[in-house]
Amino acid sequence: MRYTISYVSTSNPNVSDIDITQLMDYVKTQNCLLNITGILIYSDGNFLQVLEGAKEVITTLFEKIKKDPRHYNIIKMLDKEISDTSFSDYHSSFTVISDHDGPIELQKFLKKEKLSNPEHFKSIQYLIQKFMKLL
Ligand SMILES: Cc1cc2nc3c(=O)[nH]c(=O)nc-3n(C[C@H](O)[C@H](O)[C@H](O)COP(=O)(O)O)c2cc1C
């Protein structure tokens, strides 16, 4: 079984755009190494992150993320097991999106998510749409 944790948070005002870009690059590289899939979206001073991977890896990482001074107001939204699929293992990549990226990357992520995690796709889509104020 894989595990997912999802949360929203607010970026610390003293974190610059450059810091955000560096964080996004770091997260993408690190999560691919750790076989973590999901997404980190930065929009209008807020983060939304969906982490999917081995339970131990995800819960340990979330404990670290919660203590990170680059953000605050961390509100956890999903914390549950998800079933393993061949897609999540073989197409493992972590998506990062910030204000400058158009909706294309987001659509790509949602398409991939529908294939790899059909049973929790609906909640993820709902959370992302609310977050991006698309509804
Ligand atoms: C909004 C946000 C999301 C983060 N997401 C991840 C992540 O998905 N993977 C990761 O390795 N670090 C992530 N980090 C960074 C971690 O908080 C932490 O700095 C990193 O794991 C290095 O920790 P260490 O130096 O104790 O090993 C995130 C930080 C923030 C502020």
The ligand as an SDF file (V2000), in Angstrom:
LIG
                    3D

 31 33  0  0  0  0  0  0  0  0999 V2000
    6.0890   23.9750    1.4430 C   0  0  0  0  0  0  0  0  0  0  0  0
    7.2500   23.0260    1.5830 C   0  0  0  0  0  0  0  0  0  0  0  0
    7.1930   21.7830    0.9700 C   0  0  0  0  0  0  0  0  0  0  0  0
    8.2720   20.8900    1.0780 C   0  0  0  0  0  0  0  0  0  0  0  0
    8.1900   19.6740    0.4490 N   0  0  0  0  0  0  0  0  0  0  0  0
    9.2290   18.8310    0.5140 C   0  0  0  0  0  0  0  0  0  0  0  0
    9.1770   17.5870   -0.1600 C   0  0  0  0  0  0  0  0  0  0  0  0
    8.1800   17.2220   -0.7770 O   0  0  0  0  0  0  0  0  0  0  0  0
   10.2960   16.7870   -0.1190 N   0  0  0  0  0  0  0  0  0  0  0  0
   11.4270   17.1450    0.5560 C   0  0  0  0  0  0  0  0  0  0  0  0
   12.3890   16.3750    0.5580 O   0  0  0  0  0  0  0  0  0  0  0  0
   11.4810   18.3200    1.2150 N   0  0  0  0  0  0  0  0  0  0  0  0
   10.4110   19.1640    1.1970 C   0  0  0  0  0  0  0  0  0  0  0  0
   10.4970   20.3710    1.8630 N   0  0  0  0  0  0  0  0  0  0  0  0
   11.7290   20.6920    2.5760 C   0  0  0  0  0  0  0  0  0  0  0  0
   11.7410   20.0750    3.9620 C   0  0  0  0  0  0  0  0  0  0  0  0
   10.9700   20.8500    4.8530 O   0  0  0  0  0  0  0  0  0  0  0  0
   13.2100   19.9970    4.4830 C   0  0  0  0  0  0  0  0  0  0  0  0
   13.8060   21.2540    4.3980 O   0  0  0  0  0  0  0  0  0  0  0  0
   14.0090   19.0110    3.6600 C   0  0  0  0  0  0  0  0  0  0  0  0
   13.3700   17.7580    3.7110 O   0  0  0  0  0  0  0  0  0  0  0  0
   15.4650   18.8830    4.1570 C   0  0  0  0  0  0  0  0  0  0  0  0
   15.4620   18.4470    5.4770 O   0  0  0  0  0  0  0  0  0  0  0  0
   16.8240   17.9860    6.2160 P   0  0  0  0  0  0  0  0  0  0  0  0
   17.8250   19.0560    5.9230 O   0  0  0  0  0  0  0  0  0  0  0  0
   16.4450   17.8720    7.6510 O   0  0  0  0  0  0  0  0  0  0  0  0
   17.1480   16.6740    5.5790 O   0  0  0  0  0  0  0  0  0  0  0  0
    9.4150   21.2640    1.7980 C   0  0  0  0  0  0  0  0  0  0  0  0
    9.4560   22.5120    2.4280 C   0  0  0  0  0  0  0  0  0  0  0  0
    8.3890   23.3960    2.3290 C   0  0  0  0  0  0  0  0  0  0  0  0
    8.4540   24.7320    2.9870 C   0  0  0  0  0  0  0  0  0  0  0  0
  1  2  1  0
  2  3  1  0
  2 30  2  0
  3  4  2  0
  4  5  1  0
  4 28  1  0
  5  6  2  0
  6  7  1  0
  6 13  1  0
  7  8  2  0
  7  9  1  0
  9 10  1  0
 10 11  2  0
 10 12  1  0
 12 13  2  0
 13 14  1  0
 14 15  1  0
 14 28  1  0
 15 16  1  0
 16 17  1  0
 16 18  1  0
 18 19  1  0
 18 20  1  0
 20 21  1  0
 20 22  1  0
 22 23  1  0
 23 24  1  0
 24 25  2  0
 24 26  1  0
 24 27  1  0
 28 29  2  0
 29 30  1  0
 30 31  1  0
M  END
$$$$
